[in-house]
Structures are given as structure tokens and as C-alpha cells.
Amino acid sequence: MGVRLIVVDDHRLLAEALASALKLRGHRVLAAAAPSAGAAELVVNRAPEVCLLGTAAPAEPGAFDPVLRIKRECPQVAVVVLGPVPSPRGIAAAFAAGASGYVRHDERIEGVERAMIKARTGEAAVAPQLLQGAFAELLDPAVQPDDEATRLMQLLTPREIEVLVRVAEGEDTRVIAAGMGIAPSTARTHVQRVLMKLGVGSRLEAAALAARTGLLDRVASYTGPEDVAAPEAD
């Protein structure tokens, strides 16, 4: 039996893509919306069984305020957080606010589905390896969590970062080429390099990874005129 759910994320493209995938697997998606700050109002009005709540910064103050309101006004709704590799503080904040689960943003759709079903039955839905990592960090505070956004930015050149931003904004190869003053073949090569470096297989996956890790919120200083190379000769 499918789950009645609402999918909310700050990035509408990601919310709609996940909603579509879950519909194909037999679940009833009542709504797919952005931003996540509006999740509580939507959930209170629609009363789903599960709310999938995407966040790029689980450790930030107020990140789980929507969860607090949902659990206060609709305690029967199970909230599963979708986010980056969390710090112990991020996991603790999610569950302290009343979340029933935490799933990494790069989890396969089957993993998200399992978490939804477990959360609906009242079980805690969190992968053992996430808990193990959290405990390890709590026991050894000198070990700092990886900054995934910084790591990804270090993998890419300034030009590739610009390409990634354009991909995340939904631009096709022709539009990317025109905006950057390069040939479509060169733009296509840049896109393929970005996908290869990020270890993803599609533009949608690249956009999702960039959004979930917070990279899109941190690239402004990397895409200004001083950081982007001059148009390439083709």
C-alpha cells in the first residue's frame, strides 16, 4: 500500500523530481513544494502520513522549526529529513525537533522509500552507518566533519563551477554556450567533465548534489568576473 506524502525542498526541481519518482513507485504525493520553510503550513492543511523535508544545512539554527510545528499541530505525521552527510549536531537537532528519520541526499530511491515506510509505522528511520559516524565524531571531537561543499568546489575549476550553476538553473547546452561565449561542443565537454568529477550520471543528479550539499549557496564568490576565465577560443 502506497504512502500518502508531501515532498518539500528549498529547490523546487528536486522536490518535483523526487515526487515524480515516488509516484511511479505507487505512492500518493499530495504536494511537492518549495521552500521548506512553508512545509508546516502545507502539512497542517493536507495532513499526509509522511513529510519528506529536504534541507542543505541541518546544523543551522532554525533548520527544523517546520518539524517542530508539524509535530505540535499534526503529531501523527512522520517527518523524514533529507540532507547532506550530517554532523552529530545535525542528527540530534532533527530528532530533537520530532523527526522520525534522516536520509542522506544521495540515497537511492529505494532507501528513501524504506525510510518513509518505517517512519509511517513509528520506527526510527536512520541508517546505522550514519549513527556510527555520529558516535565516532562525538567520541573524538578533534575529528572534524567533512565540508562536502568545499570538497566539491575544490574539484572543479571556476569555469566548471559556472557550468554547474547554469545546469542547476535548468539551462541546456545551447543556452550555456551562448551565456559563456563558447561553442556548444565546448559547453558539452564542460558539462561532461562536471558530471565526471562529481561522480554523477545526469544533469539532474549534479543539480541535486550541488543543492543538497549547499554548494549552490556558496558559489557566488567563485562565479564573479574576477574568477571566471575569459571566453575560450574554440
Backbone as CSV, one residue per row, in Angstrom:
resi,resn,N_x,N_y,N_z,CA_x,CA_y,CA_z,C_x,C_y,C_z
1,MET,0.856,-1.191,0.000,0.000,0.000,0.000,0.889,1.237,0.000
2,GLY,0.605,2.148,-0.915,1.424,3.345,-1.030,1.274,4.288,0.147
3,VAL,2.266,5.141,0.299,2.273,6.138,1.378,1.706,7.453,0.853
4,ARG,0.858,8.088,1.660,0.389,9.445,1.337,1.419,10.428,1.883
5,LEU,2.019,11.210,1.007,3.119,12.050,1.476,3.152,13.408,0.794
6,ILE,3.940,14.274,1.395,4.255,15.593,0.851,5.773,15.684,0.766
7,VAL,6.267,16.213,-0.344,7.704,16.393,-0.537,7.997,17.889,-0.570
8,VAL,8.900,18.330,0.286,9.236,19.750,0.357,10.747,19.913,0.342
9,ASP,11.218,20.867,-0.461,12.654,21.143,-0.529,12.820,22.601,-0.941
10,ASP,13.934,23.221,-0.528,14.183,24.603,-0.922,14.349,24.733,-2.433
11,HIS,14.688,23.627,-3.086,14.876,23.633,-4.541,13.726,22.874,-5.189
12,ARG,12.850,23.607,-5.857,11.632,23.022,-6.413,11.932,21.877,-7.376
13,LEU,12.991,22.010,-8.174,13.350,20.968,-9.121,13.559,19.641,-8.413
14,LEU,14.227,19.669,-7.270,14.499,18.437,-6.534,13.224,17.862,-5.941
15,ALA,12.375,18.737,-5.397,11.113,18.274,-4.821,10.253,17.592,-5.873
16,GLU,10.165,18.202,-7.042,9.316,17.655,-8.092,9.898,16.361,-8.667
17,ALA,11.220,16.290,-8.785,11.849,15.076,-9.308,11.627,13.907,-8.353
18,LEU,11.805,14.150,-7.058,11.600,13.085,-6.076,10.132,12.677,-6.034
19,ALA,9.237,13.658,-6.104,7.809,13.356,-6.105,7.435,12.478,-7.296
20,SER,7.962,12.798,-8.452,7.668,12.010,-9.658,8.158,10.574,-9.515
21,ALA,9.361,10.417,-8.974,9.924,9.078,-8.797,9.079,8.247,-7.830
22,LEU,8.602,8.878,-6.773,7.799,8.151,-5.787,6.410,7.824,-6.324
23,LYS,5.853,8.692,-7.148,4.564,8.390,-7.779,4.673,7.149,-8.647
24,LEU,5.782,7.047,-9.379,5.981,5.889,-10.244,6.087,4.592,-9.445
25,ARG,6.433,4.721,-8.172,6.562,3.537,-7.313,5.281,3.274,-6.527
26,GLY,4.196,3.959,-6.886,2.897,3.667,-6.308,2.494,4.475,-5.097
27,HIS,3.247,5.516,-4.778,2.895,6.335,-3.618,2.039,7.527,-4.042
28,ARG,1.245,8.012,-3.123,0.337,9.127,-3.410,0.960,10.426,-2.901
29,VAL,1.448,11.233,-3.825,2.080,12.503,-3.462,1.015,13.593,-3.468
30,LEU,0.719,14.130,-2.296,-0.299,15.159,-2.177,0.201,16.508,-2.670
31,ALA,1.502,16.745,-2.536,2.071,18.024,-2.976,3.588,17.906,-3.014
32,ALA,4.197,18.679,-3.919,5.650,18.828,-3.988,5.901,20.322,-4.045
33,ALA,6.616,20.847,-3.066,6.682,22.299,-2.948,8.035,22.798,-2.472
34,ALA,8.240,24.099,-2.634,9.404,24.818,-2.141,8.914,26.210,-1.734
35,PRO,9.553,26.852,-0.754,10.708,26.380,0.015,10.277,25.532,1.208
36,SER,11.257,24.936,1.874,10.949,24.068,3.011,10.386,24.855,4.190
37,ALA,10.624,26.177,4.211,10.077,26.993,5.294,8.561,26.953,5.312
38,GLY,7.941,26.644,4.157,6.479,26.574,4.094,5.934,25.188,4.334
39,ALA,6.793,24.255,4.739,6.364,22.867,4.899,5.277,22.718,5.950
40,ALA,5.430,23.395,7.089,4.484,23.222,8.189,3.069,23.596,7.770
41,GLU,2.927,24.740,7.124,1.597,25.190,6.705,0.964,24.193,5.747
42,LEU,1.763,23.706,4.817,1.277,22.759,3.826,0.852,21.450,4.480
43,VAL,1.664,20.948,5.384,1.369,19.684,6.055,0.131,19.812,6.930
44,VAL,0.015,20.898,7.653,-1.145,21.101,8.522,-2.423,21.105,7.692
45,ASN,-2.364,21.698,6.504,-3.554,21.793,5.658,-3.895,20.490,4.945
46,ARG,-2.865,19.688,4.596,-3.106,18.493,3.784,-3.067,17.185,4.584
47,ALA,-2.451,17.201,5.740,-2.396,16.039,6.642,-1.962,14.743,5.955
48,PRO,-0.721,14.670,5.466,-0.218,13.428,4.869,0.187,12.442,5.966
49,GLU,0.572,11.247,5.560,1.133,10.301,6.521,2.596,10.626,6.786
50,VAL,3.292,11.053,5.732,4.726,11.326,5.819,5.044,12.633,5.114
51,CYS,5.971,13.385,5.685,6.515,14.572,5.021,8.005,14.342,4.806
52,LEU,8.448,14.413,3.551,9.871,14.381,3.243,10.360,15.817,3.199
53,LEU,11.272,16.156,4.086,11.728,17.542,4.233,13.201,17.658,3.862
54,GLY,13.498,18.306,2.743,14.867,18.481,2.305,15.511,19.694,2.949
55,THR,16.758,19.548,3.378,17.498,20.671,3.938,18.966,20.556,3.545
56,ALA,19.580,21.684,3.220,21.002,21.687,2.859,21.889,21.965,4.063
57,ALA,21.310,22.456,5.168,22.114,22.852,6.332,21.445,22.386,7.620
58,PRO,21.504,21.095,7.927,20.809,20.572,9.104,21.323,21.091,10.441
59,ALA,22.545,21.604,10.470,23.092,22.092,11.737,22.810,23.579,11.966
60,GLU,22.202,24.250,11.000,21.944,25.675,11.141,20.794,25.923,12.121
61,PRO,20.862,26.993,12.923,19.765,27.312,13.837,18.462,27.502,13.069
62,GLY,17.408,26.900,13.559,16.093,27.073,12.941,15.817,26.159,11.773
63,ALA,16.775,25.300,11.414,16.585,24.429,10.245,15.379,23.521,10.414
64,PHE,15.078,23.153,11.659,13.989,22.211,11.880,12.784,22.839,12.569
65,ASP,12.664,24.156,12.487,11.466,24.815,13.017,10.191,24.276,12.372
66,PRO,10.196,24.001,11.032,8.979,23.422,10.440,8.604,22.079,11.071
67,VAL,9.616,21.278,11.444,9.333,19.987,12.063,8.661,20.188,13.415
68,LEU,9.144,21.149,14.183,8.547,21.435,15.489,7.075,21.769,15.363
69,ARG,6.725,22.618,14.386,5.322,22.996,14.224,4.483,21.825,13.725
70,ILE,5.038,21.050,12.779,4.297,19.897,12.265,3.956,18.936,13.402
71,LYS,4.941,18.625,14.234,4.708,17.672,15.317,3.796,18.253,16.390
72,ARG,3.817,19.567,16.538,2.932,20.205,17.517,1.478,20.185,17.044
73,GLU,1.252,20.462,15.761,-0.106,20.593,15.249,-0.629,19.323,14.577
74,CYS,0.270,18.495,14.063,-0.127,17.230,13.418,0.810,16.126,13.890
75,PRO,0.732,15.742,15.151,1.701,14.780,15.698,1.676,13.418,15.008
76,GLN,0.588,13.107,14.293,0.503,11.812,13.614,1.336,11.767,12.340
77,VAL,1.811,12.915,11.846,2.605,12.956,10.616,4.061,12.610,10.929
78,ALA,4.610,11.662,10.195,6.022,11.304,10.350,6.850,12.165,9.406
79,VAL,7.895,12.786,9.933,8.765,13.649,9.127,10.104,12.948,8.924
80,VAL,10.490,12.802,7.653,11.789,12.229,7.314,12.630,13.322,6.670
81,VAL,13.768,13.616,7.252,14.650,14.661,6.756,15.576,14.095,5.688
82,LEU,15.711,14.835,4.584,16.670,14.501,3.534,17.749,15.568,3.563
83,GLY,18.989,15.179,3.809,20.027,16.187,3.928,21.400,15.649,3.604
84,PRO,22.418,16.504,3.729,23.799,16.086,3.470,24.312,15.187,4.579
85,VAL,25.541,14.708,4.414,26.158,13.905,5.478,26.138,14.752,6.749
86,PRO,25.437,14.317,7.758,25.210,15.186,8.916,26.300,15.097,9.968
87,SER,26.414,16.163,10.723,27.227,16.135,11.929,26.339,15.578,13.036
88,PRO,26.918,15.161,14.164,26.081,14.719,15.288,25.061,15.785,15.676
89,ARG,25.446,17.046,15.599,24.522,18.113,15.949,23.333,18.142,14.995
90,GLY,23.606,17.862,13.718,22.525,17.851,12.741,21.539,16.728,12.990
91,ILE,22.046,15.524,13.253,21.165,14.399,13.546,20.386,14.658,14.834
92,ALA,21.088,15.113,15.856,20.425,15.372,17.137,19.331,16.420,16.995
93,ALA,19.608,17.479,16.239,18.618,18.544,16.063,17.381,18.031,15.340
94,ALA,17.585,17.178,14.341,16.446,16.636,13.590,15.538,15.809,14.491
95,PHE,16.131,14.901,15.263,15.317,14.036,16.113,14.767,14.784,17.322
96,ALA,15.523,15.760,17.828,15.016,16.549,18.948,13.776,17.348,18.536
97,ALA,13.729,17.755,17.270,12.573,18.516,16.784,11.371,17.619,16.543
98,GLY,11.606,16.299,16.491,10.493,15.383,16.297,10.538,14.582,15.017
99,ALA,11.638,14.692,14.256,11.747,13.921,13.013,11.779,12.430,13.322
100,SER,11.247,11.644,12.391,11.234,10.194,12.546,12.371,9.530,11.793
101,GLY,13.056,10.292,10.946,14.129,9.698,10.173,15.048,10.731,9.567
102,TYR,16.227,10.280,9.177,17.202,11.123,8.489,17.827,10.273,7.386
103,VAL,17.727,10.754,6.143,18.253,10.033,4.986,19.195,10.944,4.235
104,ARG,20.348,10.421,3.850,21.294,11.220,3.075,20.702,11.596,1.729
105,HIS,21.058,12.789,1.260,20.511,13.287,-0.003,20.879,12.417,-1.200
106,ASP,21.981,11.684,-1.105,22.407,10.872,-2.237,21.958,9.415,-2.111
107,GLU,21.045,9.161,-1.184,20.494,7.807,-1.037,19.683,7.437,-2.278
108,ARG,19.685,6.171,-2.635,18.879,5.704,-3.753,17.398,5.788,-3.402
109,ILE,16.552,5.825,-4.425,15.120,5.982,-4.194,14.581,4.852,-3.315
110,GLU,15.175,3.647,-3.441,14.731,2.530,-2.606,14.978,2.816,-1.130
111,GLY,16.092,3.492,-0.826,16.396,3.827,0.556,15.436,4.862,1.114
112,VAL,15.095,5.847,0.279,14.115,6.856,0.705,12.773,6.186,0.972
113,GLU,12.391,5.272,0.093,11.118,4.567,0.240,11.081,3.750,1.524
114,ARG,12.164,3.039,1.804,12.217,2.244,3.040,12.082,3.135,4.268
115,ALA,12.748,4.284,4.231,12.676,5.205,5.370,11.254,5.719,5.565
116,MET,10.578,6.049,4.475,9.189,6.512,4.563,8.297,5.466,5.211
117,ILE,8.427,4.217,4.774,7.569,3.149,5.271,7.849,2.873,6.744
118,LYS,9.132,2.875,7.122,9.475,2.670,8.533,8.932,3.806,9.392
119,ALA,9.104,5.034,8.913,8.639,6.189,9.682,7.127,6.152,9.859
120,ARG,6.418,5.719,8.831,4.951,5.663,8.909,4.493,4.696,10.002
121,THR,5.273,3.645,10.228,4.895,2.663,11.248,5.395,3.036,12.645
122,GLY,6.056,4.194,12.747,6.515,4.650,14.047,7.942,4.289,14.386
123,GLU,8.664,3.651,13.457,10.061,3.293,13.699,10.979,4.461,13.353
124,ALA,12.147,4.475,13.994,13.165,5.461,13.643,13.839,5.015,12.355
125,ALA,13.910,5.902,11.392,14.468,5.568,10.077,15.771,6.320,9.875
126,VAL,16.870,5.691,10.286,18.185,6.290,10.098,19.181,5.167,9.864
127,ALA,20.024,5.320,8.868,20.969,4.268,8.513,21.980,4.056,9.636
128,PRO,22.297,2.800,9.948,23.263,2.521,11.020,24.605,3.222,10.816
129,GLN,25.050,3.331,9.546,26.346,3.964,9.316,26.331,5.450,9.672
130,LEU,25.161,6.095,9.541,25.071,7.499,9.946,25.225,7.613,11.455
131,LEU,24.562,6.720,12.176,24.685,6.741,13.629,26.105,6.410,14.061
132,GLN,26.714,5.437,13.387,28.086,5.076,13.728,29.027,6.254,13.519
133,GLY,28.846,6.956,12.399,29.679,8.111,12.130,29.474,9.208,13.154
134,ALA,28.217,9.399,13.565,27.916,10.425,14.561,28.566,10.084,15.897
135,PHE,28.442,8.805,16.313,29.047,8.400,17.585,30.568,8.538,17.533
136,ALA,31.160,8.179,16.393,32.615,8.277,16.269,33.068,9.722,16.426
137,GLU,32.321,10.630,15.840,32.704,12.036,15.951,32.500,12.567,17.361
138,LEU,31.424,12.118,18.015,31.179,12.553,19.387,32.275,12.047,20.324
139,LEU,32.771,10.839,20.053,33.822,10.267,20.891,35.183,10.877,20.598
140,ASP,35.350,11.429,19.389,36.622,12.034,19.000,36.350,13.414,18.417
141,PRO,36.093,14.395,19.267,35.723,15.728,18.783,36.812,16.418,17.983
142,ALA,38.050,15.886,18.046,39.117,16.515,17.265,38.937,16.243,15.773
143,VAL,38.178,15.202,15.451,37.926,14.869,14.059,36.771,15.721,13.556
144,GLN,37.042,16.549,12.589,36.024,17.451,12.077,35.271,16.805,10.923
145,PRO,33.942,17.069,10.813,33.185,16.513,9.696,33.638,17.124,8.386
146,ASP,33.590,16.335,7.334,33.952,16.841,6.018,33.004,17.935,5.588
147,ASP,33.533,18.983,4.978,32.710,20.021,4.364,32.541,19.620,2.909
148,GLU,31.433,18.987,2.604,31.240,18.425,1.279,31.199,19.509,0.214
149,ALA,30.593,20.647,0.516,30.522,21.719,-0.479,31.920,22.212,-0.840
150,THR,32.766,22.390,0.172,34.137,22.837,-0.090,34.897,21.806,-0.899
151,ARG,34.707,20.540,-0.556,35.393,19.478,-1.286,34.996,19.482,-2.761
152,LEU,33.711,19.646,-3.019,33.244,19.652,-4.405,33.774,20.868,-5.161
153,MET,33.804,22.002,-4.494,34.300,23.215,-5.147,35.777,23.085,-5.492
154,GLN,36.519,22.370,-4.665,37.943,22.183,-4.936,38.177,21.245,-6.113
155,LEU,37.184,20.411,-6.411,37.305,19.501,-7.548,37.135,20.224,-8.879
156,LEU,36.390,21.322,-8.861,36.003,21.999,-10.096,36.808,23.272,-10.325
157,THR,37.038,23.582,-11.592,37.640,24.869,-11.951,36.558,25.946,-11.855
158,PRO,36.953,27.240,-11.790,35.939,28.302,-11.774,34.956,28.188,-12.941
159,ARG,35.463,27.841,-14.118,34.578,27.713,-15.272,33.599,26.556,-15.091
160,GLU,34.067,25.454,-14.549,33.183,24.312,-14.319,32.147,24.622,-13.251
161,ILE,32.522,25.424,-12.262,31.552,25.847,-11.254,30.445,26.668,-11.916
162,GLU,30.831,27.562,-12.836,29.824,28.347,-13.550,28.906,27.430,-14.358
163,VAL,29.482,26.434,-15.001,28.678,25.481,-15.764,27.694,24.754,-14.842
164,LEU,28.175,24.342,-13.671,27.315,23.635,-12.721,26.146,24.513,-12.288
165,VAL,26.421,25.776,-12.009,25.350,26.697,-11.623,24.321,26.806,-12.743
166,ARG,24.793,26.915,-13.975,23.877,27.033,-15.114,23.065,25.746,-15.298
167,VAL,23.697,24.608,-15.101,22.984,23.330,-15.176,21.881,23.285,-14.114
168,ALA,22.231,23.711,-12.897,21.257,23.700,-11.805,20.088,24.647,-12.074
169,GLU,20.337,25.677,-12.866,19.268,26.618,-13.223,18.446,26.131,-14.414
170,GLY,18.781,24.953,-14.908,17.991,24.355,-15.969,18.383,24.725,-17.379
171,GLU,19.541,25.353,-17.560,19.960,25.750,-18.899,20.416,24.538,-19.704
172,ASP,20.030,24.491,-20.986,20.514,23.413,-21.832,21.867,23.799,-22.426
173,THR,22.457,22.895,-23.207,23.806,23.120,-23.734,23.885,24.383,-24.578
174,ARG,22.876,24.611,-25.394,22.878,25.785,-26.275,22.876,27.083,-25.464
175,VAL,22.049,27.126,-24.436,21.958,28.335,-23.609,23.246,28.536,-22.812
176,ILE,23.809,27.451,-22.299,25.077,27.540,-21.564,26.159,28.119,-22.471
177,ALA,26.229,27.597,-23.698,27.242,28.058,-24.643,27.086,29.543,-24.935
178,ALA,25.854,29.982,-25.188,25.605,31.389,-25.500,25.952,32.274,-24.316
179,GLY,25.582,31.847,-23.119,25.839,32.654,-21.927,27.302,32.771,-21.578
180,MET,28.087,31.765,-21.944,29.502,31.765,-21.603,30.390,32.166,-22.769
181,GLY,29.795,32.384,-23.947,30.571,32.798,-25.101,31.473,31.712,-25.643
182,ILE,31.002,30.470,-25.613,31.780,29.354,-26.115,30.928,28.535,-27.084
183,ALA,31.564,27.638,-27.794,30.841,26.796,-28.750,30.032,25.737,-27.997
184,PRO,28.907,25.291,-28.561,28.115,24.239,-27.921,28.924,22.978,-27.632
185,SER,29.851,22.636,-28.529,30.671,21.444,-28.303,31.549,21.608,-27.062
186,THR,32.061,22.831,-26.865,32.883,23.104,-25.682,32.028,23.063,-24.421
187,ALA,30.824,23.634,-24.511,29.907,23.609,-23.368,29.566,22.173,-23.003
188,ARG,29.348,21.345,-24.018,29.012,19.943,-23.773,30.173,19.227,-23.067
189,THR,31.391,19.548,-23.481,32.564,18.949,-22.844,32.667,19.367,-21.387
190,HIS,32.423,20.658,-21.110,32.454,21.143,-19.726,31.423,20.406,-18.873
191,VAL,30.212,20.236,-19.414,29.166,19.558,-18.658,29.588,18.127,-18.336
192,GLN,30.154,17.413,-19.314,30.583,16.044,-19.090,31.685,15.964,-18.040
193,ARG,32.596,16.951,-18.050,33.664,16.961,-17.044,33.093,17.178,-15.648
194,VAL,32.107,18.060,-15.563,31.470,18.318,-14.271,30.807,17.045,-13.751
195,LEU,30.062,16.368,-14.612,29.393,15.134,-14.200,30.411,14.089,-13.752
196,MET,31.515,13.982,-14.498,32.541,13.002,-14.172,33.184,13.321,-12.824
197,LYS,33.545,14.586,-12.600,34.215,14.964,-11.360,33.300,14.791,-10.146
198,LEU,31.997,15.048,-10.328,31.060,14.911,-9.219,30.644,13.460,-9.003
199,GLY,30.961,12.599,-9.974,30.620,11.190,-9.842,29.135,10.916,-10.015
200,VAL,28.475,11.691,-10.875,27.043,11.502,-11.117,26.816,11.185,-12.588
201,GLY,25.619,10.708,-12.904,25.355,10.276,-14.264,24.444,11.160,-15.074
202,SER,23.919,12.215,-14.460,22.995,13.075,-15.193,23.053,14.495,-14.664
203,ARG,22.512,15.423,-15.446,22.449,16.822,-15.015,21.576,16.974,-13.776
204,LEU,20.478,16.234,-13.731,19.595,16.315,-12.572,20.318,15.876,-11.305
205,GLU,21.088,14.799,-11.393,21.845,14.332,-10.229,22.883,15.369,-9.810
206,ALA,23.518,16.025,-10.783,24.506,17.050,-10.463,23.848,18.213,-9.747
207,ALA,22.689,18.646,-10.244,21.968,19.754,-9.621,21.537,19.388,-8.208
208,ALA,21.072,18.138,-8.043,20.637,17.691,-6.725,21.796,17.671,-5.735
209,LEU,22.940,17.145,-6.178,24.116,17.078,-5.304,24.578,18.475,-4.905
210,ALA,24.614,19.390,-5.867,25.057,20.752,-5.579,24.119,21.445,-4.604
211,ALA,22.827,21.213,-4.784,21.854,21.855,-3.903,21.896,21.271,-2.503
212,ARG,21.939,19.955,-2.418,21.891,19.297,-1.126,23.123,19.592,-0.268
213,THR,24.269,19.736,-0.864,25.487,19.991,-0.096,25.659,21.467,0.242
214,GLY,24.773,22.315,-0.272,24.894,23.745,-0.019,25.851,24.444,-0.960
215,LEU,26.349,23.720,-1.971,27.319,24.315,-2.893,26.724,25.497,-3.650
216,LEU,25.462,25.375,-4.061,24.836,26.453,-4.837,24.738,27.748,-4.041
217,ASP,24.635,27.605,-2.724,24.531,28.793,-1.883,25.888,29.432,-1.598
218,ARG,26.961,28.775,-2.048,28.299,29.263,-1.704,29.156,29.620,-2.912
219,VAL,28.577,29.571,-4.105,29.405,29.766,-5.283,29.441,31.198,-5.804
220,ALA,28.698,32.100,-5.217,28.644,33.463,-5.760,30.035,34.078,-5.895
221,SER,30.859,33.885,-4.881,32.190,34.492,-4.912,33.125,33.804,-5.898
222,TYR,32.679,32.654,-6.396,33.514,31.912,-7.338,33.104,32.138,-8.789
223,THR,31.974,32.822,-8.980,31.466,32.978,-10.337,31.405,34.434,-10.766
224,GLY,32.087,35.295,-10.036,32.137,36.690,-10.432,33.141,36.882,-11.563
225,PRO,33.198,38.083,-12.159,34.080,38.318,-13.285,35.544,38.020,-12.999
226,GLU,35.955,38.231,-11.748,37.358,38.029,-11.454,37.738,36.554,-11.387
227,ASP,36.731,35.666,-11.228,37.037,34.255,-11.076,36.771,33.440,-12.331
228,VAL,35.974,33.940,-13.234,35.620,33.185,-14.416,36.563,33.545,-15.560
229,ALA,37.095,32.535,-16.194,38.043,32.772,-17.269,37.390,33.466,-18.440
230,ALA,38.224,34.118,-19.251,37.703,34.775,-20.440,37.194,33.729,-21.412
231,PRO,36.281,34.103,-22.344,35.763,33.138,-23.312,36.886,32.404,-24.013
232,GLU,36.658,31.089,-24.159,37.698,30.256,-24.721,37.693,30.316,-26.244
233,ALA,38.842,30.124,-26.824,38.916,30.009,-28.270,38.537,28.602,-28.649
234,ASP,37.632,28.461,-29.613,37.158,27.137,-29.995,37.651,26.788,-31.385
